Amino acid sequence: MTDLTQPNSKQYGRPDDAKVIPFMKIAAPAAVLSILITIASLYFIVTKGLNLGLDFTGGISAELNYQQAVQPSQVTQALDRAGFKDAVVQTLGSNTDLIVRMPVQEDLNVEDLSETITKAVQLPNNSAEVHKVDAVGSAVGNELYVRSAGAVALALILMLIYVTIRFELKLAMGAVMSLFHDIIIILGIFAYFQWSFDLTVLAALLAIIGFSLNDNIVVSDRIRENFRKIRGATPREIVDIALTETLRRTIHTSMTLLLVVLAMLFMGGDGLHWFSVAMTVGIFVGTYSSIYIGTAFALWRGLNRQDFIVQVKPEFEEEEIP
């Protein structure tokens, strides 16, 4: 096998000093690693399950505004004294704005919900105003959970159709497998650590699908272009060249997005915390999968130059005159 990293290796029209990174050299070990991680993620999802937030299980949420700074633990203790069970209090960017989430309270009258919470959260020498009180029933939460799963499934199906039309079925199947791989691993990590899974995490999953697909499309476009213009190279060499040529763009895109996500993680408050965590995991997993899942699967399926050549119908072929 030709070492593509050596200066005297075949360059197929590329500059002599342009080195090619042999990404596919470790495609087999990467595939084994991905399979093991995916199986482990599925195991944790099945055995531990997701720690669903109130968006999916139903419950009560309310936004509080205090005149002076307050610690979430003080509000939690006040709610506990008032008879509210399992309340979770988080800040919303400052120590005067907080959000309260709690399961449905059996003995609580929904009609008096706002007034009851307002009385419970008052602290000595620090009064509070209650805004935006929402109550979600368990039936509504279950319906939202089912619809969310359907939205992710529909997104994967539409991605498969889009990439098939624009490129080729082998690349489309690889792209959808990489998206499925990303989702399973993120869900597995959330299940293992029992991190809260709510609508913000679902939004992060859909964003990661778009991010990972965009990376797959860029790589697929360069692979198609190289198959059409490069002669005498094996499919594996062409894929390595395409990945090398798009590597700088992939790094720039991933790092730019990561900087924004880290800013939200450390400065966005509790409301964006789990969204940022899911996005951070998804950036690394999505970048990896676009290389070692999407393209590697297409190569395994026999991707070659003929897949990108427009076949001429027999009636348009010219006959040779003897």
C-alpha positions as CSV (number, residue, x, y, z in Angstrom):
1,M,0.0,0.0,0.0
2,T,1.4,3.4,-0.9
3,D,2.2,5.7,2.0
4,L,0.3,8.8,1.2
5,T,2.1,10.9,3.8
6,Q,5.5,10.7,2.0
7,P,6.6,13.5,-0.3
8,N,7.3,11.1,-3.2
9,S,3.9,9.5,-3.0
10,K,1.3,9.8,-5.8
11,Q,-0.4,13.2,-5.6
12,Y,-2.8,12.9,-8.6
13,G,-2.4,16.5,-9.7
14,R,-1.9,17.9,-6.2
15,P,1.2,19.9,-5.3
16,D,4.2,17.8,-4.6
17,D,4.5,19.1,-1.0
18,A,0.8,18.5,-0.3
19,K,0.6,15.6,2.2
20,V,-2.4,13.4,2.5
21,I,-3.5,12.1,5.9
22,P,-4.4,8.4,5.8
23,F,-7.6,8.6,7.7
24,M,-8.9,5.3,6.5
25,K,-5.8,3.5,7.7
26,I,-7.5,3.1,11.1
27,A,-11.1,2.8,9.8
28,A,-11.4,-0.8,11.1
29,P,-10.3,-0.1,14.7
30,A,-12.5,3.1,14.7
31,A,-15.5,1.0,13.6
32,V,-14.9,-1.5,16.4
33,L,-14.6,1.3,18.9
34,S,-17.8,2.9,17.7
35,I,-19.7,-0.4,17.9
36,L,-18.5,-1.0,21.5
37,I,-19.4,2.6,22.5
38,T,-22.8,2.3,20.8
39,I,-23.6,-1.0,22.5
40,A,-22.6,0.4,25.9
41,S,-24.8,3.5,25.3
42,L,-27.8,1.3,24.4
43,Y,-27.2,-0.7,27.5
44,F,-27.2,2.4,29.7
45,I,-30.3,3.7,28.0
46,V,-32.2,0.4,28.5
47,T,-31.0,-0.3,32.1
48,K,-30.8,3.1,33.6
49,G,-33.1,5.1,31.4
50,L,-33.1,8.8,30.8
51,N,-33.6,11.2,33.7
52,L,-36.6,12.9,32.0
53,G,-37.3,16.5,33.0
54,L,-40.6,18.0,33.9
55,D,-41.2,18.8,30.2
56,F,-41.7,15.1,29.6
57,T,-42.9,13.8,32.9
58,G,-45.3,16.7,33.8
59,G,-45.0,19.1,36.7
60,I,-45.0,22.7,37.7
61,S,-42.6,25.5,36.8
62,A,-42.6,29.1,37.9
63,E,-40.2,32.1,37.5
64,L,-39.3,34.2,40.5
65,N,-37.9,37.7,40.9
66,Y,-36.5,38.7,44.2
67,Q,-35.7,42.3,45.3
68,Q,-32.3,41.1,46.7
69,A,-29.9,38.4,45.8
70,V,-30.9,35.0,47.2
71,Q,-29.4,31.5,47.2
72,P,-31.4,28.7,45.5
73,S,-31.1,26.6,48.7
74,Q,-33.0,29.2,50.6
75,V,-35.9,29.1,48.2
76,T,-35.8,25.3,48.2
77,Q,-36.1,25.2,52.0
78,A,-39.0,27.7,52.0
79,L,-40.9,25.6,49.5
80,D,-40.2,22.5,51.5
81,R,-41.6,24.1,54.7
82,A,-44.7,25.1,52.7
83,G,-45.3,21.4,51.7
84,F,-43.9,21.4,48.2
85,K,-42.1,18.2,47.5
86,D,-38.9,17.6,45.4
87,A,-38.7,21.2,44.2
88,V,-35.6,22.1,42.1
89,V,-34.6,25.8,42.1
90,Q,-32.1,27.3,39.6
91,T,-30.9,30.8,38.8
92,L,-31.7,32.5,35.6
93,G,-28.5,34.5,34.9
94,S,-28.5,36.4,38.3
95,N,-29.2,35.6,41.9
96,T,-32.4,37.6,41.9
97,D,-34.1,35.8,39.0
98,L,-34.8,32.1,39.6
99,I,-36.9,29.3,38.2
100,V,-38.7,26.6,40.2
101,R,-39.5,23.2,38.9
102,M,-41.3,20.5,40.8
103,P,-43.4,17.4,40.2
104,V,-47.2,17.6,40.2
105,Q,-48.3,18.1,43.8
106,E,-51.2,15.8,44.8
107,D,-52.8,18.1,47.3
108,L,-52.4,21.4,45.3
109,N,-55.3,23.1,43.7
110,V,-54.2,24.2,40.2
111,E,-56.6,27.2,40.2
112,D,-54.7,28.6,43.3
113,L,-51.3,27.6,42.0
114,S,-49.8,31.1,41.5
115,E,-51.1,32.5,44.8
116,T,-49.9,29.4,46.7
117,I,-46.4,29.5,45.3
118,T,-46.2,33.3,45.9
119,K,-46.9,32.9,49.6
120,A,-44.4,30.0,49.9
121,V,-41.4,31.7,48.3
122,Q,-41.5,34.9,50.4
123,L,-38.3,35.3,52.5
124,P,-37.7,37.6,55.5
125,N,-36.8,41.1,54.3
126,N,-36.7,39.8,50.7
127,S,-40.1,39.7,48.9
128,A,-40.6,37.9,45.6
129,E,-42.8,38.2,42.6
130,V,-43.9,35.1,40.7
131,H,-44.1,35.2,36.9
132,K,-45.1,32.7,34.3
133,V,-46.5,29.8,36.3
134,D,-47.0,26.7,34.1
135,A,-48.5,23.3,35.0
136,V,-47.9,20.4,32.7
137,G,-49.9,17.2,33.2
138,S,-48.3,13.8,33.0
139,A,-50.4,12.9,29.9
140,V,-49.3,16.0,28.1
141,G,-45.7,15.2,29.1
142,N,-45.9,11.7,27.7
143,E,-47.4,12.9,24.5
144,L,-44.6,15.4,24.1
145,Y,-42.0,12.7,24.7
146,V,-43.5,10.5,22.0
147,R,-43.8,13.4,19.6
148,S,-40.2,14.4,20.3
149,A,-39.0,10.9,19.4
150,G,-41.1,11.1,16.2
151,A,-39.5,14.4,15.3
152,V,-36.0,12.9,15.6
153,A,-37.0,9.9,13.5
154,L,-38.6,12.1,10.9
155,A,-35.4,14.2,10.7
156,L,-33.3,11.1,10.1
157,I,-35.6,9.9,7.3
158,L,-35.6,13.3,5.6
159,M,-31.8,13.5,5.8
160,L,-31.6,10.1,4.2
161,I,-33.8,11.2,1.3
162,Y,-32.0,14.5,0.8
163,V,-28.4,13.0,0.7
164,T,-29.6,10.2,-1.6
165,I,-31.0,12.7,-4.1
166,R,-28.0,15.0,-3.9
167,F,-25.2,12.5,-3.8
168,E,-25.5,8.7,-3.7
169,L,-27.3,6.1,-1.6
170,K,-24.1,4.6,-0.1
171,L,-23.1,8.1,1.2
172,A,-26.6,8.7,2.3
173,M,-26.7,5.5,4.4
174,G,-23.4,6.3,5.9
175,A,-24.5,9.9,6.8
176,V,-27.7,8.6,8.5
177,M,-25.7,5.9,10.3
178,S,-23.3,8.6,11.6
179,L,-26.3,10.7,12.8
180,F,-27.9,7.7,14.5
181,H,-24.5,7.0,16.1
182,D,-24.3,10.6,17.4
183,I,-27.8,10.5,19.0
184,I,-27.3,7.1,20.6
185,I,-23.9,8.1,22.2
186,I,-25.3,11.5,23.5
187,L,-28.4,9.7,25.0
188,G,-26.1,7.0,26.5
189,I,-23.9,9.6,28.2
190,F,-27.0,11.3,29.6
191,A,-28.4,8.0,30.8
192,Y,-25.1,6.9,32.4
193,F,-24.7,10.1,34.4
194,Q,-28.4,10.6,34.9
195,W,-28.2,14.2,33.7
196,S,-31.6,15.9,33.2
197,F,-33.1,15.3,29.7
198,D,-35.5,18.1,28.9
199,L,-36.6,20.1,25.8
200,T,-33.4,22.0,25.7
201,V,-31.4,18.8,25.3
202,L,-33.8,17.7,22.6
203,A,-33.2,21.0,20.8
204,A,-29.4,20.2,21.1
205,L,-30.0,16.8,19.5
206,L,-31.7,18.4,16.5
207,A,-28.9,21.0,16.3
208,I,-26.3,18.3,16.4
209,I,-28.1,16.4,13.6
210,G,-27.9,19.6,11.5
211,F,-24.2,20.2,12.4
212,S,-23.2,16.6,11.7
213,L,-25.1,16.4,8.4
214,N,-23.5,19.6,7.2
215,D,-20.1,18.1,7.8
216,N,-21.1,15.0,6.0
217,I,-22.4,17.0,3.0
218,V,-19.1,19.0,2.7
219,V,-17.1,15.7,2.8
220,S,-19.4,14.0,0.4
221,D,-19.3,16.9,-2.1
222,R,-15.5,16.8,-2.1
223,I,-15.5,13.0,-2.5
224,R,-17.8,13.2,-5.5
225,E,-15.6,15.9,-7.0
226,N,-12.4,13.9,-6.5
227,F,-13.9,10.7,-8.0
228,R,-14.7,12.7,-11.1
229,K,-11.4,14.5,-11.6
230,I,-8.8,12.1,-10.2
231,R,-7.6,9.1,-12.3
232,G,-5.6,6.1,-11.2
233,A,-6.4,6.3,-7.5
234,T,-8.1,3.8,-5.4
235,P,-11.4,4.7,-3.6
236,R,-9.6,4.7,-0.3
237,E,-7.0,7.1,-1.6
238,I,-9.6,9.4,-3.0
239,V,-11.5,9.4,0.3
240,D,-8.3,10.2,2.2
241,I,-7.6,13.1,-0.1
242,A,-11.1,14.5,0.3
243,L,-10.9,14.2,4.1
244,T,-7.5,15.9,4.1
245,E,-8.7,18.8,1.9
246,T,-11.8,19.4,4.1
247,L,-9.9,19.0,7.4
248,R,-9.1,22.6,7.9
249,R,-12.7,23.7,7.2
250,T,-14.0,21.0,9.6
251,I,-11.6,22.2,12.4
252,H,-12.5,25.8,11.9
253,T,-16.3,25.1,12.0
254,S,-16.1,22.8,15.0
255,M,-13.8,25.1,17.0
256,T,-15.9,28.2,16.2
257,L,-19.1,26.4,17.3
258,L,-17.3,25.0,20.4
259,L,-16.3,28.5,21.5
260,V,-19.9,29.7,21.4
261,V,-21.2,26.6,23.2
262,L,-18.5,26.9,25.9
263,A,-19.5,30.5,26.4
264,M,-23.1,29.4,26.9
265,L,-22.0,26.6,29.2
266,F,-20.1,28.8,31.6
267,M,-22.0,32.1,31.2
268,G,-25.5,31.2,30.0
269,G,-26.9,30.2,33.4
270,D,-28.7,27.1,34.4
271,G,-31.3,27.5,31.7
272,L,-28.8,26.7,29.0
273,H,-26.6,24.3,31.0
274,W,-27.8,21.0,29.7
275,F,-28.2,22.3,26.2
276,S,-24.6,23.4,26.2
277,V,-23.4,20.0,27.7
278,A,-25.2,18.1,25.0
279,M,-23.9,20.4,22.3
280,T,-20.3,20.0,23.6
281,V,-20.5,16.2,23.5
282,G,-22.2,16.3,20.1
283,I,-19.5,18.5,18.5
284,F,-16.8,16.0,19.2
285,V,-18.9,13.0,18.4
286,G,-20.3,14.5,15.3
287,T,-16.9,15.5,13.9
288,Y,-15.6,12.0,14.6
289,S,-18.6,10.2,13.0
290,S,-18.5,12.2,9.8
291,I,-15.0,10.8,9.2
292,Y,-15.1,7.3,10.6
293,I,-18.8,6.4,10.3
294,G,-20.2,8.1,7.2
295,T,-17.3,7.8,4.7
296,A,-16.0,4.5,6.1
297,F,-19.4,2.9,5.7
298,A,-19.6,4.1,2.1
299,L,-16.2,2.6,1.4
300,W,-17.2,-0.7,3.0
301,R,-20.3,-0.7,0.8
302,G,-18.1,-0.5,-2.3
303,L,-18.1,3.2,-3.2
304,N,-16.4,3.8,-6.5
305,R,-16.1,6.2,-9.4
306,Q,-19.0,4.6,-11.3
307,D,-21.4,5.8,-8.5
308,F,-20.8,9.4,-9.6
309,I,-20.8,9.0,-13.4
310,V,-24.0,9.7,-15.3
311,Q,-24.8,6.6,-17.2
312,V,-25.8,7.2,-20.9
313,K,-29.0,5.5,-21.9
314,P,-28.5,3.0,-24.8
315,E,-30.7,5.0,-27.2
316,F,-28.3,7.9,-26.9
317,E,-25.1,5.9,-27.5
318,E,-23.4,6.3,-30.8
319,E,-22.8,3.2,-32.9
320,E,-19.4,2.6,-34.4
321,I,-19.4,2.3,-38.1
322,P,-17.1,-0.6,-39.3
